């Protein structure tokens, strides 16, 4: 029986950040033994050639972007199975459909300034907040060397071990989808996994604070260890670094991800009546973390 593999999907718009995302997605597809699907999504005429030049230009531009990207990726990664598609429908709608049919959706983003190209404003939010599969955001200046630790001379290299994968953990209500994604990526890279759980001490009297702080810290460490225990058994080769730290989750993750190769955080799927939402932690890391960020939806 033939098994259909979910592809790694990447959205293209011709910008530098989307081409960088395609390069990252190609390496990820190779690591997973999956095909790579390039998608250009925009509202352009879908029929035959138009007599109006202003209607033909967008279609030709999309074809050129896909053709050039296919040629470049095929040259860099000749063993990768590639496909490309131009979808003449609204970007958010098309990207959601393509991403949900794939293993993950990879998008380019501009560091510290939101999203570029067709991913500007509401399109980015609709894509990230409504996707049913993980969405990975890759900065325009990201390179293959950034995934690896520095060599013995302090130089950037693609031949050194991978940097750690960092995952944000809610030890009280651990999300299996998020932990599965993080452990799988760490295992595929042969990288360590840094699990970060941020806890906060409730307000109390100063005389009781010292003892309560020690108890809360011990409880947080125990909760994190318990949440990770089943995954230690599933991925015995993955080195795990547990970080149960007091503070705001976004701040703790921003610090932990400074030297990471990939950061994974969860996005809780909300009922339709509440509308799309990323949550404060995902929102913060999307805009301020330099390494690729995976937003993983979960129940």
N, C-alpha and C positions, 0 to 999 in steps of 0.2 A: 504494500500500500504506500502510495506516495505521500510524503509529509511536506506540507507547505510551510516554509519558514517565514516568519514575520520579518520584514526588512527593517533596517535602521533608516529612518526617513529624515531628510534634511530640507528645510525651506530655503530657496534661493531667491535673491532679488537683484543680483549683480553687485552688491556692495562688498567692500572688503571684509566686513564682519561675517556676511553670509558665506563667503568663500572660505574663510577660516573655519567656520562651523562645518562646512562640507569636508574639509581636510580632517578635522577631529572625528567626524562621523565615519569617515572611511576607515580610520584606524580602529574605531570601536567596532565596526562591522567585521573587520578582519579578526579582531580578538574573539569575537563571538561566533565566527564562522557563518555570518549572515550576509545577505545581499544588501546593497545600498541603493536607495531610491531617491533621486533628486526631483524636487517639485518646485515649479514656478507657479505661484497662485496669484492671479490678479484678474480683474474684470476687463478682458480684452475680447474683441469679436472672435467668435469661434467658427464662423463659416468660412467660405472661400475668400479669395483675395478681393478686397474692396477697391472701388474706384476712387475712394476718398483717401488721400495719403495719410491724413491724420488718424484714420482708423487702422491703417496697415502698419504704421510704425511700432505701436506697442507689441503687436504680434511678432514682428520680426525681431524686436529687442529681446523678447522672451526666448525665442528660438536660439538667438545668438548666445544668450547667457547660459542656457542649458548645453548647447553644443560645446562652448569653450570650457565649461566646468567638466563635462564628460571627458574631453580630451586631456585636460590637465590631471584629473584624478586617475584616469586610466594609465597615464604615463607614470605617475608616482606609485600607483598600487595596481600593477598589472594582474595580480591574482584575484582581484576583487570583482565580483559580479555586480554590474551596474545597470541601472535603468533610469530613465528620465521621463517626466511628464509635465506638460503645460496644462494647467487647469483654468479655464476661462470663467471662474466664478469668484465671488468675494474671498479675499485672502483668509480671513479667520475661519470661515466655513470650510474652505478647502483644506487648510492645514489641520483643522480638527479631524476631519474625515480621514485624511491620509495618515496622520499621527496615530489615531486610534486603531487603524488597521495594521500598524507596525509595532515593532518591539519598543521603540522610543522615537520621539521627535526631537531633532536637534535644530536650534535656531541661533543665529548670530545676534549679538547685542553690543552696543557701544558702552565701554567702561564708564561708569559714573554719569552717564548722560541719557539714560533711557534706551530706547530701541531705535534702529535706523531702518530706512527703506520702507517696504510694505508692512513692517512690524511696528510702525509708530503708534503711539497712544493706545486707543481702544482695541486695536487689532491684537497687540501683544497681550493685553489683559484678558481678552476673550479666549485667546489660544491657551495661555498658561492656566487660567482659572477654570476652564471647562474641559480640559483634556482628560481622558480616561486612562492614558498611558503616561509614563514619565516624560517630562520635557526637560531637555538639557540646554542651558544657555551658555554660549561660548563667546568670550570677548574677542574683539577684532585683533588685538595684539598677541593672542595666545599662539605659542609655537610648540612643536613636538618636544623640544628641550625643556619646556616648562613643566612637563609631566614627570620629569626625572630629577633626582637629587643632584647637587653639584658634584663634580668629580673631586679627586684628592687634591687638586690644585685650586679648587674653588671656582672652576670654570663650568659653564653650562654645557650639558652633553645629553645626547639621546641614547648613550650606551650604559648609563648608570641605572641602578634600580629605580622603580617608580616611587614617586612621593606617596604619602599616606592618603587614604580615602577617609574623609571625615563625615560622620553622620550625626545629626541631631536626634536625640532619643527622648521620648516622653516615657520615663521609667514607670510611671503610674499606669499609663494606657499605651503600652508599646504598639506601634503600627507594624504589622508583619510585612506589608508591602515595602515599606521604607527600609527596614532592616534587611530584607531579602535582596533588594537592589544594591544596597551598600556592600553587603558581604559578597555577593556575586562579583561586583566590580573589583573589590579588593582581591578576591581569589583569581580573577582573570589576569590581573596585573602582577600578582605575586607581591602585593603591597600590604602594609599593615593597615589596620582599621582603627581609627580614633573615634570612640563613641563618647559623645558629650551630652551630659545631662545637667541642666541648670536648675538649681533649686533656690528657694527664697524662704527666709525665716520670717514668720508672722510677727507683727509688732507685739512687744511684751515689756514688762517691767525690767529695768536694768539689772536688778538683783537676780533675776531668774534667767537673764539672757545667756550668760556664759555656759551654764549647764545645758540649757535648751539648744544652744548652737552646736555643742558636741553631739548631742543626741540626734539632731536633725541631720548633721553631716554624716554620721554613721548610718542613719536610716537611708539617706540618699545613695550612699555607696552600695549598701545592701540591695536597694531596689534596682539600681543599674546592673549590678552583677546578676541578679535574678532574671532581669529582662533579657540579658545576653546569653544566659546559660544554654537555652536550646540551640542557639546559633553557634555556640562553641562546638557542640557535638556535630552539627551539620557541616561546619567548615573548620575542621581541626587544624588545617595547615595555615589558617589566617591568624597572624599575630594581632591581638586585641589590646589596645591601650584604653583603659577606662578613665574618664574624667568627669567626676561628679563635683561640680563647682557651684558655689553660691553666686547668684547674679541673674541678670536678665538673659534669657536664652539667646536672643539675637547678638548681644555683646559677647557672650562666651563663644558662640560659633564664629563670629568675625575674627576673634583672636585665634581660635583653633585652626582656622582655614588659611591663615597667612602663608603657611608653607605647605599647603595641601595640593594634591594633584586633582582632586575632585571633592566636591561637597554635596551631600544628599540631605535634603530636608523634606518633610511631609507637608501635604496640603489636604486637609480633611474635606471630603466630598460633602457638600451641604445640600439640604433639600432644595428643590427647584424654587420654592416660594421665597427662599432667602437670597437668591441670586448668586452670581459668581463671586468668589472671594479667595484671596491668597492667604490671608492671615498676616500678622505683623512680623513674624520671624522670616517667613518666605519672602515677604516684601523687602525686608531689610537686606537679606543676603543677595537677592537678585540685583540690587543696585550697588552694593558695596564690596562684594567679594571678587577678587581677581581671577581665581581659578574657575573652571567650568562648574556650574551649579545645576544640580538635578532636582527638579520639583516633582515629587512622587505623590500622586493622589492615593488616598486610602480612605477606608470607611471610618 
